[in-house]
């Protein structure tokens, strides 16, 4: 009887240790297996085959070891195909970061075949993102397998499952769809915030954009995306990619969140906290420089990532205590983020049993966080818009009141100024009229003197002075008769100056050609009139020697200024070592008063040109500069 019981127990144990693969449902491997935890990765398949006594039964559904040191696990199990058909299965592993997975097929304590996969042993992308190994069982056969799973840097956790190929493909596709939805949701917020930054230039949207990018790069999604776009079958690339994620992207999340918190909670209101965040930014930048020399370890990075969220949470509570309106949004959103990261850390550290964790916990919590922060930023826009509208209304009311008050003042003052302006115009016209009368009186006196003196030389000098005075009086006469008292029409003015000169001489053989098209300031008109009077008088006296001649006078706009040209076809001006009074006067008026450029040419007559920038043009340039 005891032997019979022992036999029954032995049969029961063997049945429990054997997995029947003719079942359509997904099969958990561990409840039907024996395991050996190899700390230090000391065992090989040969040493394991010689020491089967190291294996122990387990109640685990998930392998979840965490020593953050080189370790591996050996799993021994049997698969039985009781049917007369060949059965194909897929052995999958939930953790994409398992470095190496080897499946040994054993017959008579010898390795018949080996299949390998793992994060460091990926093949060309075949459309699936889960680590998996295919298994084929012949009809009516029982096959023994040894599964070797290794991890040297991260925690060792995974859940080996046996699937029907179609079901595995279906589950893998569903996983990719969920990740795509997660990626699309966050990516839409990425574009939304970068556009907000472009149009508003508010840095908070830039920092939140960077935080979202860091979050996407930190999650497993960044690994799955790489399957589609990068050579994940390249071992060196995979190692560098994982290293970059562990030591740079994880810290970049804290860096971007620090920048975001400073602006979101406006920590400048709390100088000590703001200083600590500035120091933290500097420390992270310094960390990046030091990590070039591979100074820090994974546990140190994990510790930093574990502590920082709690510090940010404390800042949120402090801002709430200070009645910061954004604090409640931050605390709620950051609580989701904190739970997401804790679930991720516990998952990778193996501190939280995998069977008790929702598969998409991290993604769900992060999605809730980013949506909540997006809502809070939208609420921020609403608050700013409300403040803007309130301020606009206040300004409009104030503007209306001020406009009414100013309108009364302006009307009163305008009336006063119009009266003063009319008086000033009358006074100025009267002044010009009196100046003109005084000049005519002086001219009359010179005329009387001319009648008294018979000296030819003295007579010419007095006539010259008379012409100069008369040319100036013409300006005042024109100002008195026109509405504009600041500028005059040069054409009308020069015609009167030339007419006055011709009346002073008896000449029939000299013709005048005038090409005048410019507006002159009063002062410029007087100076130009004196110059024309002097040069034309000299030409009449000395250029023709009684012969026929033509004197041409032109005044036009030229190269942002005024160009005055006086030329004749006479014998040409004679150059003397000692300049005459007339020459000195012309040079003084041209270069000193008008600040122009005087040029004299003698070639088939005399050609004198004067370019100057008139005051009207100067005032326009100064207005444009201001």
C-alpha positions in Angstrom: 0.0 0.0 0.0 2.7 2.6 0.8 4.5 1.8 -2.5 1.2 2.5 -4.3 0.8 5.9 -2.6 4.4 6.8 -3.5 3.7 5.8 -7.1 0.6 7.9 -7.2 2.4 10.9 -5.7 5.3 10.5 -8.2 2.9 10.4 -11.1 1.0 13.4 -9.8 4.3 15.4 -9.4 5.4 14.5 -12.9 2.1 15.5 -14.3 2.3 18.8 -12.5 5.9 19.4 -13.9 4.8 18.6 -17.4 3.1 21.3 -19.6 0.5 20.0 -22.1 0.7 22.2 -25.2 -2.5 21.1 -26.8 -4.3 23.8 -24.8 -5.4 26.8 -26.8 -5.2 29.3 -23.9 -2.0 31.1 -23.0 0.0 29.0 -20.6 2.1 30.2 -17.6 5.4 28.5 -17.5 6.6 29.1 -13.9 3.9 27.2 -12.0 5.0 24.0 -13.9 8.7 24.6 -13.7 11.7 24.5 -11.4 14.1 27.4 -11.1 17.7 28.2 -10.0 18.7 31.8 -9.2 22.3 32.2 -10.3 23.8 35.2 -8.6 27.0 36.3 -10.4 26.3 34.4 -13.6 28.6 31.6 -12.6 26.7 28.6 -14.1 26.8 27.3 -17.7 24.5 24.8 -19.4 27.0 22.0 -18.8 27.4 22.7 -15.1 23.6 23.0 -14.7 23.0 19.6 -16.4 25.5 18.0 -13.9 23.8 19.6 -10.9 20.1 19.3 -11.3 19.7 19.3 -7.5 20.1 23.1 -7.5 16.7 23.5 -9.0 13.7 24.2 -6.7 10.0 24.4 -7.2 8.4 27.8 -7.1 5.0 29.4 -6.6 6.0 32.5 -8.5 4.1 33.6 -11.6 6.7 36.2 -12.3 10.5 36.3 -11.8 11.3 39.5 -10.0 14.8 39.6 -8.6 16.5 42.9 -7.8 20.2 43.1 -6.7 21.3 45.4 -9.5 24.3 43.2 -10.1 25.2 40.4 -12.6 22.6 37.7 -12.1 20.6 35.2 -14.1 17.9 32.6 -13.6 17.6 29.0 -14.9 14.2 27.5 -15.5 13.7 23.9 -16.2 10.4 22.7 -17.7 8.9 20.0 -19.9 6.5 20.3 -22.8 4.2 17.4 -23.9 2.4 17.1 -27.2 -0.2 14.3 -26.7 -1.7 14.8 -30.2 -0.9 13.3 -33.5 -0.2 16.7 -35.0 2.8 19.0 -34.9 2.2 21.9 -32.5 3.9 25.3 -32.7 4.0 27.7 -29.8 5.6 31.1 -29.0 7.5 31.6 -25.7 7.3 35.3 -24.8 8.8 37.6 -22.1 7.2 40.8 -21.0 10.4 42.6 -20.3 12.1 44.1 -23.4 15.3 44.9 -21.4 16.3 41.3 -20.7 19.9 41.2 -21.9 20.2 37.6 -23.0 17.7 34.7 -23.3 18.7 31.2 -24.3 16.4 28.2 -24.7 18.2 24.8 -24.6 16.5 21.7 -26.0 17.7 18.7 -23.9 17.7 15.0 -24.8 19.6 12.5 -22.7 21.3 15.2 -20.7 22.7 16.7 -23.9 22.0 20.0 -25.7 20.2 19.2 -29.0 19.5 22.8 -30.1 19.8 26.4 -28.8 17.7 29.5 -29.6 18.8 32.9 -28.5 17.1 36.3 -28.1 17.3 39.3 -25.8 17.9 43.1 -25.8 21.5 42.5 -26.8 20.7 39.7 -29.2 17.9 41.1 -31.4 17.5 40.2 -35.0 16.1 42.2 -37.9 12.7 43.6 -37.0 9.9 41.2 -38.0 6.9 43.3 -36.9 6.8 42.1 -33.2 8.1 44.1 -30.3 7.9 41.5 -27.5 10.9 39.3 -26.9 9.9 35.8 -28.1 11.2 32.4 -29.1 9.4 29.9 -31.4 8.9 26.3 -30.2 7.9 23.3 -32.3 6.8 20.0 -30.8 6.5 16.8 -32.9 3.4 14.5 -32.5 3.1 12.5 -29.4 6.4 13.8 -27.9 7.6 15.1 -24.6 10.5 17.6 -24.7 12.7 18.9 -21.9 13.9 22.5 -22.0 16.2 24.7 -20.0 15.6 28.4 -20.1 18.5 30.8 -19.3 17.7 34.5 -18.7 20.5 37.0 -17.8 20.6 40.6 -16.7 23.8 42.4 -15.6 22.7 46.0 -15.1 19.0 46.1 -14.5 16.7 44.1 -12.2 15.8 40.7 -13.4 12.0 40.4 -13.9 9.9 38.7 -16.5 6.9 36.5 -17.0 7.4 33.6 -19.4 4.2 32.7 -21.3 3.4 30.1 -23.9 1.1 31.4 -26.7 -0.6 30.2 -29.8 1.2 32.0 -32.7 -2.0 33.8 -33.8 -2.8 34.8 -30.3 0.7 36.1 -29.7 0.6 38.1 -32.9 -2.8 39.5 -31.8 -1.5 40.5 -28.4 1.7 42.0 -29.8 -0.3 44.1 -32.3 -2.6 45.3 -29.5 0.4 46.3 -27.5 1.8 48.3 -30.4 -1.6 50.0 -31.0 -1.9 51.0 -27.3 1.6 52.4 -27.5 0.8 54.2 -30.7 -2.2 55.8 -29.0 -0.1 56.8 -26.1 2.6 58.2 -28.4 0.1 60.1 -30.5 -1.6 61.6 -27.5 1.6 63.0 -26.0 2.9 64.0 -29.5 -0.2 66.0 -30.1 0.5 67.9 -26.9 4.1 68.3 -28.0 3.1 70.1 -31.2 0.4 72.0 -29.3 2.8 73.4 -26.8 5.6 74.3 -29.3 3.0 76.2 -31.4 1.9 78.0 -28.3 5.5 79.0 -27.6 6.0 80.2 -31.1 3.0 82.4 -31.0 3.1 83.6 -27.4 6.9 83.5 -26.7 6.0 82.3 -23.2 8.9 80.1 -22.1 6.7 77.9 -19.9 5.4 76.2 -23.1 8.9 75.6 -24.3 9.9 73.9 -21.0 6.7 71.8 -21.0 7.4 70.8 -24.6 10.9 69.7 -23.6 9.5 67.8 -20.6 7.1 65.9 -22.9 9.9 65.0 -25.3 11.9 63.7 -22.3 9.0 61.7 -21.1 8.5 60.1 -24.5 12.2 59.3 -24.7 12.3 57.9 -21.2 9.4 55.4 -21.6 9.5 52.0 -23.3 7.9 53.6 -26.3 11.2 55.1 -27.3 12.5 51.5 -27.5 9.6 50.3 -29.6 9.9 53.2 -32.0 13.5 52.3 -32.5 12.5 48.9 -33.9 11.0 50.7 -36.8 13.7 53.3 -37.5 17.0 52.1 -36.1 19.3 49.0 -36.5 18.3 47.2 -33.3 20.2 44.1 -34.5 23.4 46.1 -34.2 24.8 45.2 -30.7 26.9 48.3 -30.3 24.1 50.6 -31.2 21.7 48.9 -28.7 24.3 49.1 -25.9 24.9 52.8 -26.5 21.2 53.4 -26.9 20.4 51.8 -23.5 23.3 53.6 -21.8 22.0 57.0 -23.2 18.6 56.2 -21.9 19.8 55.2 -18.4 22.3 58.0 -17.8 21.1 60.9 -19.8 17.4 60.8 -20.7 16.3 59.9 -17.1 18.2 62.9 -15.7 16.9 65.1 -18.6 13.4 64.5 -17.3 14.3 66.0 -13.9 16.2 68.9 -15.7 13.1 69.8 -17.9 10.7 69.5 -15.0 12.9 71.8 -12.9 12.8 74.5 -15.6 9.0 73.9 -15.9 8.4 74.2 -12.2 10.3 77.5 -11.9 8.0 79.2 -14.4 4.7 77.3 -13.7 4.8 78.1 -10.0 6.7 81.4 -10.5 9.3 80.4 -7.8 10.8 83.8 -8.0 8.3 84.7 -5.4 10.1 82.3 -3.1 13.8 83.2 -3.3 15.3 80.3 -1.4 13.3 77.7 -3.4 14.2 79.4 -6.6 17.8 79.4 -5.7 17.7 75.7 -4.9 16.2 75.0 -8.3 18.9 77.1 -10.0 21.5 75.1 -8.1 19.8 71.9 -9.2 19.9 73.0 -12.9 23.7 73.7 -12.5 24.2 70.3 -10.8 22.5 68.5 -13.6 24.6 70.3 -16.2 27.7 69.5 -14.2 26.5 65.8 -14.0 26.3 65.6 -17.8 29.9 66.8 -18.1 31.2 64.3 -15.5 29.2 61.4 -17.0 31.3 61.8 -20.2 34.0 60.0 -18.1 31.5 57.4 -16.9 31.7 58.3 -13.2 28.2 57.6 -12.0 26.5 54.2 -11.6 22.9 53.0 -12.2 22.0 52.9 -8.5 23.2 56.5 -8.1 21.0 57.6 -11.0 18.0 55.7 -9.7 18.5 57.2 -6.2 18.6 60.7 -7.7 15.5 60.0 -9.8 13.8 58.6 -6.7 14.5 61.6 -4.5 13.8 64.5 -6.9 10.0 63.9 -7.4 9.5 64.2 -3.6 11.4 67.5 -3.5 9.2 68.8 -6.4 6.1 67.6 -4.5 7.2 69.5 -1.4 7.7 72.7 -3.5 4.1 72.2 -4.7 2.8 72.0 -1.1 4.8 75.0 -0.2 3.3 77.0 -3.1 -0.2 75.8 -2.1 0.5 77.1 1.5 1.5 80.4 -0.1 -1.9 80.4 -1.9 -0.3 80.1 -5.4 -3.3 79.6 -7.8 -1.4 77.1 -9.9 -0.3 74.9 -7.0 -3.4 72.8 -6.9 -3.0 71.9 -10.5 0.6 71.1 -10.1 0.1 68.9 -7.0 -2.6 66.8 -8.7 -0.6 66.4 -12.0 2.6 65.8 -10.2 1.0 63.1 -8.0 0.1 61.2 -11.1 3.7 61.6 -12.4 5.1 60.5 -9.0 3.0 57.4 -9.0 4.0 56.6 -12.6 7.7 56.9 -11.8 7.3 54.9 -8.6 5.6 52.1 -10.5 8.3 52.2 -13.1 11.1 52.1 -10.5 9.5 49.4 -8.5 8.9 47.4 -11.6 12.6 47.7 -12.7 13.8 47.1 -9.2 11.6 44.2 -8.7 10.1 45.6 -5.5 6.5 45.4 -6.7 5.3 42.0 -7.8 4.5 42.0 -11.5 1.3 40.1 -11.1 -0.2 43.0 -9.0 0.8 45.7 -11.5 -1.5 46.8 -14.4 0.5 46.4 -17.6 0.0 50.0 -18.7 0.2 51.7 -15.3 3.1 54.0 -16.2 1.5 55.1 -19.5 -1.9 55.7 -18.0 -0.6 57.8 -15.1 1.8 59.8 -17.4 -1.1 60.4 -19.8 -3.3 61.6 -16.9 -0.4 63.9 -15.8 0.3 65.5 -19.2 -3.4 66.0 -19.8 -3.8 67.7 -16.4 -0.8 69.9 -17.0 -2.2 70.8 -20.4 -5.5 71.7 -18.9 -3.7 73.8 -16.3 -1.8 75.6 -19.0 -5.0 76.2 -20.8 -6.5 77.5 -17.6 -3.4 79.8 -17.3 -4.2 81.2 -20.7 -7.8 81.7 -19.5 -6.6 83.6 -16.4 -4.3 85.7 -18.4 -7.1 86.4 -20.9 -9.4 87.4 -18.1 -6.8 89.7 -16.6 -6.2 91.2 -20.0 -10.0 91.7 -20.6 -10.4 93.3 -17.1 -7.4 95.5 -17.7 -8.7 96.4 -21.1 -12.1 97.4 -19.7 -10.5 99.4 -16.9 -8.2 101.1 -19.4 -11.2 101.8 -21.8 -13.2 103.4 -18.9 -10.1 105.4 -17.8 -9.4 106.3 -21.4 -13.0 107.5 -22.0 -12.9 109.6 -18.9 -9.5 110.9 -19.8 -10.5 111.5 -23.4 -13.5 113.6 -22.2 -11.3 115.6 -19.9 -8.6 116.0 -22.5 -11.1 116.8 -25.2 -12.3 119.8 -23.2 -8.7 120.9 -22.5 -7.8 120.4 -26.2 -10.8 122.4 -27.4 -10.0 125.3 -25.0 -6.3 125.2 -25.8 -6.8 124.8 -29.6 -9.0 127.9 -29.5 -6.3 129.8 -27.6 -3.6 128.5 -30.0 -5.6 129.4 -33.1 -6.0 132.9 -31.8 -2.3 133.1 -30.9 -1.4 131.6 -34.3 -3.5 134.2 -36.2 -1.9 137.0 -34.2 1.6 135.5 -34.8 0.9 135.2 -38.5 -0.3 138.8 -38.7 2.7 139.9 -36.7 5.1 137.9 -38.9 3.6 139.2 -42.1 3.8 142.7 -40.6 7.4 142.0 -39.8 8.2 140.8 -43.3 6.3 143.9 -44.7 8.3 146.2 -42.5 11.6 144.5 -43.4 10.7 144.8 -47.0 9.9 148.5 -46.6 13.1 149.1 -44.7 15.1 147.4 -47.4 13.3 149.5 -50.1 14.1 152.6 -48.0 17.7 151.6 -47.9 17.7 150.9 -51.6 16.2 154.3 -52.2 18.9 155.9 -50.2 21.5 154.1 -52.3 19.8 155.3 -55.4 20.0 158.9 -54.1 23.7 158.4 -53.4 24.2 157.0 -56.9 22.7 160.3 -58.3 25.1 162.3 -56.2 28.3 160.4 -57.1 29.8 160.6 -60.6 32.6 158.2 -59.8 32.1 155.1 -62.0 33.7 152.6 -59.7 31.7 153.9 -56.7 28.5 153.8 -58.7 29.0 150.2 -59.6 29.7 149.2 -56.0 26.5 151.0 -54.8 24.5 149.3 -57.5 25.9 146.0 -56.5 24.9 146.6 -52.9 21.5 147.8 -54.1 20.9 144.5 -56.0 21.9 142.4 -53.1 19.5 144.2 -50.8 16.7 144.0 -53.3 17.2 140.2 -53.8 16.7 139.8 -50.0 13.7 142.1 -50.0 12.0 140.0 -52.7 11.9 137.1 -50.2 10.1 139.1 -47.6 7.8 140.5 -50.2 6.8 137.0 -51.3 6.3 135.8 -47.7 4.1 138.8 -47.0 1.8 138.0 -50.0 1.5 134.1 -49.6 0.0 131.9 -46.9 3.0 129.8 -46.3 5.5 131.8 -44.3 8.2 129.1 -44.0 9.1 128.2 -47.6 9.0 129.9 -51.0 8.8 128.8 -54.6 12.3 129.1 -55.9 11.2 129.5 -59.6 9.2 132.7 -58.9 11.9 134.0 -56.6 14.8 133.5 -59.1 12.7 135.1 -61.9 12.3 138.3 -59.8 16.0 138.3 -58.9 17.1 137.9 -62.5 14.6 140.6 -63.6 16.1 143.0 -61.0 19.6 142.3 -62.2 18.7 142.8 -65.9 17.1 146.1 -65.0 20.4 147.3 -63.5 22.3 146.8 -66.8 21.8 148.0 -70.3 22.1 144.8 -72.3 20.5 143.4 -75.4 22.9 140.6 -76.3 22.5 138.4 -73.2 19.8 135.8 -72.9 18.7 133.9 -69.7 17.6 130.3 -69.5 16.0 129.3 -66.2 15.3 125.7 -65.1 13.9 126.0 -61.6 11.9 123.3 -59.8 12.4 123.3 -56.0 11.1 124.6 -52.7 13.5 126.5 -50.5 13.6 127.5 -46.8 13.6 131.3 -46.2 17.2 131.3 -45.1 18.3 129.1 -48.0 16.4 131.3 -50.4 18.2 134.4 -49.2 21.7 132.7 -49.5 20.9 131.3 -52.9 19.6 134.7 -54.1 22.8 136.4 -53.0 24.9 133.8 -54.7 22.9 134.0 -58.0 23.0 137.8 -57.8 26.8 137.8 -57.4 27.6 135.2 -60.0 25.1 136.5 -62.7 26.4 140.1 -62.1 30.0 139.0 -62.6 29.0 137.0 -65.8 27.3 140.1 -67.2 30.2 142.3 -66.5 33.2 140.1 -67.5 32.1 137.0 -69.4 31.1 138.4 -72.8 33.0 141.6 -73.6 29.9 143.0 -75.4 29.3 139.8 -77.4 26.2 137.7 -77.5 25.9 135.2 -74.6 23.6 132.9 -72.7 23.4 132.6 -68.9 21.8 129.4 -67.6 20.4 129.0 -64.1 19.0 125.7 -62.8 17.9 124.7 -59.4 16.5 121.1 -58.9 16.3 118.3 -56.4 19.4 116.0 -56.8 20.6 113.0 -54.7 18.6 113.8 -51.6 19.5 117.5 -51.8 19.4 120.6 -54.0 21.7 121.3 -56.9 22.2 124.9 -58.0 24.0 125.4 -61.3 25.0 128.7 -63.0 26.8 128.6 -66.3 27.6 130.9 -69.2 29.2 130.5 -72.6 31.6 133.4 -72.2 35.4 133.5 -72.0 35.6 131.8 -68.6 36.4 133.1 -65.1 39.9 134.3 -64.5 41.7 132.7 -61.6 43.7 135.1 -59.4 46.0 134.4 -56.5 44.0 136.8 -54.3 40.3 136.1 -54.4 37.9 139.0 -54.7 35.3 140.0 -52.1 32.6 138.5 -54.3 34.4 135.1 -54.6 34.9 135.0 -50.8 31.3 135.9 -50.2 30.0 133.1 -52.5 32.3 130.5 -50.9 31.3 131.7 -47.4 27.6 131.4 -48.2 28.0 128.1 -50.1 30.2 126.2 -47.7 29.7 128.0 -44.4 26.0 128.8 -44.4 24.5 126.2 -46.7 27.1 123.5 -45.8 27.3 122.6 -49.4 29.9 121.5 -52.0 31.0 124.2 -54.4 32.5 123.2 -57.7 33.9 125.6 -60.4 34.8 124.5 -64.0 36.1 126.7 -66.8 35.6 125.0 -70.2 33.9 126.8 -73.0 32.7 129.3 -70.5 32.2 129.1 -66.7 30.2 126.4 -65.0 29.6 126.7 -61.2 27.6 124.1 -59.3 26.6 124.0 -55.7 25.0 120.9 -54.0 23.6 121.2 -50.5 21.1 119.3 -48.3 18.2 121.6 -47.8 16.6 122.0 -44.3 13.3 120.4 -45.4 15.3 117.2 -46.3 17.3 117.3 -43.1 14.2 117.5 -40.9 12.7 114.5 -42.7 15.8 112.5 -42.2 15.9 113.4 -38.5 12.3 112.3 -38.1 13.0 109.0 -39.8 16.0 108.4 -37.5 13.9 109.1 -34.4 
